[in-house]
Amino acid sequence: MKTFMKRVRDFILADMTDKLVREHQKDRDLAYFVSLPDHTLRITHRGRVFTFFIPDADRDTVQRHILETRAFYELDILTRLRDQVSVKGRVVADIGANIGNHSMYFTGVAGARFCHSFEPNTYARSVLARNISDNNLEQSVKIHPFGIAAEAGEWSFNVVRGANIGSNSYKSGGDDGIQFLPLDRFEFDDLALLKIDVEGMGDQVLMGAETVIRKFQPAIFIELIGDEARRAMPILRDMGYRIADEMAGGNYLFRHHEHSETR
């Protein structure tokens, strides 16, 4: 009995210690964030210095992660993607670019020749523009102030999540006047990778990009959560795509069956 009670006590103490350490680290990160000149963080990755403007790191999930890890958001996933899909010298499209984390990685690390970055959220797009400018990537990244959907139209915020400016969702119509267009409206001379992270609208993006997808058969890296997966999977299958890799956080890599082994 004494041995059992000692184990319980040790477990409780270890858990309390771990929580205290985590809280202390959060306090240190917050203090570091406050001390950052102009809320700008510099990190080094693969021998190159990148500058992240993270003005909302005290409350935004993505920016906070960049601050805490001193690295790209979802770096392990991006590295895994880069190992499977070569975009060097080619074109990528970043649908739901948020503050530019992935666009910066595709052009600054993976060597993409050009990235079309789509972000309908005005505030997120302002941070995106700052990050692209601060890293001298203006010649490699074009920012498009639109969302991507099956048809052109004006959309409004459906759910606004203050803890993550990139996790806002949208609904057709309303009074916000946010412009959405099909990806097929845009001119591409190449497309090696289509990245989609649009908070439940993945099927809308795919339906509005069918011509581009069938023409270039790009690798498709997409976040699919819950019912979104049920709607999007048949569209991808109909266009000849199969799952090549399933990663954390509902992220999937799809490849056209003509280009790689899939499952």
C-alpha positions in Angstrom: 0.0 0.0 0.0 2.8 2.4 0.9 4.5 1.6 -2.4 1.3 2.3 -4.3 0.7 5.6 -2.5 4.3 6.6 -3.2 3.8 6.0 -6.9 0.6 8.0 -6.9 2.4 10.9 -5.1 5.4 10.7 -7.5 3.0 10.8 -10.5 1.2 13.8 -9.2 4.4 15.6 -8.4 5.8 14.9 -11.8 2.6 16.1 -13.5 2.6 19.3 -11.4 6.3 19.9 -12.2 5.7 19.3 -15.9 2.8 21.8 -15.9 4.9 24.4 -14.0 7.8 24.0 -16.5 5.4 24.5 -19.5 3.8 27.5 -17.9 7.3 28.9 -17.2 8.3 28.4 -20.8 5.1 30.1 -22.0 5.9 33.1 -19.7 9.4 33.2 -21.1 8.1 33.0 -24.7 5.6 35.8 -24.1 8.4 38.0 -22.5 10.6 37.3 -25.5 7.7 38.2 -27.9 7.2 41.5 -26.1 10.9 42.2 -26.4 11.0 41.5 -30.2 11.7 44.7 -32.2 8.6 45.3 -34.3 7.4 41.8 -33.4 9.9 40.4 -35.9 11.6 37.0 -35.3 14.6 35.8 -37.3 15.3 32.1 -37.7 17.9 30.2 -39.6 16.9 27.2 -41.7 19.2 25.3 -44.0 21.8 28.1 -43.9 19.4 30.9 -44.8 18.0 33.5 -42.4 14.2 34.1 -42.6 12.3 36.9 -41.0 8.9 36.3 -39.5 6.6 39.2 -38.7 4.4 37.7 -36.0 2.4 40.6 -34.5 -0.2 38.2 -32.9 2.1 35.5 -31.4 0.6 36.1 -28.0 -2.8 34.8 -29.2 -2.5 33.3 -32.7 -1.9 29.5 -32.9 0.4 29.6 -36.0 2.4 32.6 -34.9 2.8 31.3 -31.4 4.1 28.0 -32.7 6.7 29.8 -34.8 7.8 31.8 -31.7 8.0 28.8 -29.4 9.9 26.5 -31.9 11.9 29.3 -33.6 11.1 27.4 -36.8 8.6 27.3 -39.7 5.1 26.2 -38.6 4.6 22.4 -39.2 8.2 22.1 -40.2 8.2 18.3 -39.9 5.2 18.1 -42.3 6.8 20.6 -44.8 10.1 18.6 -44.7 8.2 15.4 -45.3 6.3 17.0 -48.2 9.6 18.4 -49.7 11.1 14.9 -49.6 8.2 13.5 -51.7 7.4 16.4 -54.1 10.1 18.3 -55.9 9.0 21.9 -56.7 12.5 23.2 -57.5 12.3 25.5 -60.5 8.5 25.0 -60.8 5.3 26.8 -59.8 3.1 26.2 -56.7 -0.2 27.5 -55.6 -0.9 28.2 -51.9 -4.6 28.4 -51.3 -5.2 29.8 -47.8 -1.8 31.3 -47.5 -2.5 32.9 -44.1 0.7 34.8 -43.0 2.9 33.2 -45.6 4.6 30.4 -43.7 4.1 27.8 -46.5 4.7 30.3 -49.4 8.0 31.3 -47.8 9.0 27.7 -47.4 8.1 26.7 -50.9 10.1 29.5 -52.5 12.8 30.1 -49.9 13.6 26.5 -48.9 12.2 24.1 -51.5 13.3 26.2 -54.5 10.0 26.8 -56.2 10.3 29.3 -59.1 7.1 31.0 -58.3 4.2 30.8 -55.8 0.7 32.1 -56.3 -0.6 32.9 -52.8 -4.3 33.3 -52.2 -5.6 34.8 -49.0 -9.1 36.5 -48.7 -8.6 37.7 -45.1 -7.5 41.3 -45.3 -5.6 41.3 -42.0 -3.9 38.0 -42.6 -3.0 39.2 -46.1 -1.3 42.3 -44.7 0.9 40.1 -42.5 1.6 37.8 -45.5 2.6 40.8 -47.6 5.0 42.0 -44.9 6.6 38.6 -44.6 7.1 38.2 -48.3 8.6 41.7 -48.5 10.9 41.3 -45.5 12.3 38.1 -47.0 12.8 39.7 -50.5 10.5 37.2 -52.1 8.4 39.7 -54.1 9.7 38.4 -57.4 8.9 34.8 -56.4 5.5 35.2 -54.8 2.3 36.9 -56.1 -0.3 37.6 -53.5 -3.9 37.3 -54.7 -6.6 39.0 -52.6 -9.2 36.3 -53.2 -10.6 33.2 -51.8 -11.0 30.2 -54.1 -14.4 28.5 -54.7 -16.4 26.6 -57.3 -18.0 29.8 -58.6 -17.3 33.5 -58.5 -19.2 35.4 -55.9 -19.1 37.4 -52.7 -18.7 35.5 -49.4 -18.8 36.5 -45.7 -17.2 35.3 -42.5 -19.1 32.2 -41.2 -17.0 31.5 -38.1 -14.4 33.9 -36.7 -11.8 32.2 -34.4 -9.8 34.9 -32.7 -7.2 32.4 -31.6 -6.0 31.7 -35.1 -6.5 34.3 -37.9 -6.0 31.6 -40.5 -8.9 29.4 -39.2 -11.7 31.7 -40.1 -14.4 30.0 -42.3 -16.7 31.6 -44.9 -20.2 31.3 -46.3 -21.6 32.3 -49.6 -23.5 35.6 -49.6 -23.8 38.0 -46.7 -22.6 41.6 -46.3 -18.8 41.2 -45.9 -18.1 41.4 -49.7 -15.2 39.0 -49.7 -14.3 38.1 -53.2 -14.1 34.4 -54.2 -13.1 33.1 -57.7 -12.5 29.7 -59.3 -8.8 28.9 -59.6 -9.5 28.1 -63.3 -9.9 31.9 -63.8 -6.2 32.3 -63.3 -3.4 31.7 -65.9 -0.8 29.1 -65.1 2.2 28.1 -67.2 3.0 25.3 -64.8 1.8 23.8 -61.5 3.8 21.2 -59.6 2.0 21.5 -56.2 -1.4 22.7 -55.1 -1.6 23.4 -51.4 -5.1 23.8 -49.9 -5.9 24.7 -46.3 -9.3 26.5 -46.3 -11.2 25.4 -43.2 -13.8 23.1 -44.6 -13.9 24.5 -48.2 -11.6 22.0 -49.8 -14.3 20.6 -52.0 -15.1 24.1 -53.2 -11.5 24.7 -54.2 -11.2 21.4 -56.0 -14.4 22.0 -58.0 -13.2 25.5 -59.0 -9.8 24.2 -60.1 -10.8 21.1 -62.1 -9.4 22.5 -65.4 -6.0 23.5 -63.9 -5.7 20.2 -62.1 -6.6 18.0 -65.1 -4.1 20.0 -67.3 -1.1 19.9 -65.0 -1.9 17.0 -62.7 -0.1 18.6 -59.7 0.6 16.9 -56.4 -2.2 18.1 -54.1 -1.4 18.8 -50.4 -4.7 19.4 -48.6 -6.0 19.6 -45.1 -9.3 17.7 -44.8 -11.2 17.7 -41.5 -14.4 15.8 -40.7 -17.2 16.1 -43.3 -14.9 18.1 -45.6 -13.0 14.8 -46.3 -16.3 13.0 -47.2 -17.1 15.7 -49.8 -13.6 16.1 -51.2 -12.4 12.5 -51.5 -14.8 11.6 -54.4 -13.8 14.7 -56.4 -10.1 13.7 -56.1 -10.8 10.1 -57.0 -12.8 11.2 -60.1 -9.8 13.2 -61.3 -7.5 10.3 -60.9 -6.0 11.0 -57.6 -5.1 8.7 -54.7 -3.7 9.2 -51.3 0.1 9.1 -51.4 0.7 10.0 -47.7 -1.4 10.8 -44.7 0.2 13.2 -42.2 -0.7 14.7 -38.8 -3.5 17.2 -38.4 -5.7 15.9 -41.2 -3.1 16.7 -43.9 -3.0 14.5 -47.0 -0.8 14.3 -50.0 -2.6 13.2 -53.1 -0.8 12.2 -56.3 -2.3 11.5 -59.7 -2.1 7.8 -60.5 0.0 8.3 -63.6 2.8 9.9 -61.6 3.5 7.8 -58.5 2.7 4.9 -56.4 -0.3 5.6 -54.3 -2.5 3.7 -51.9 
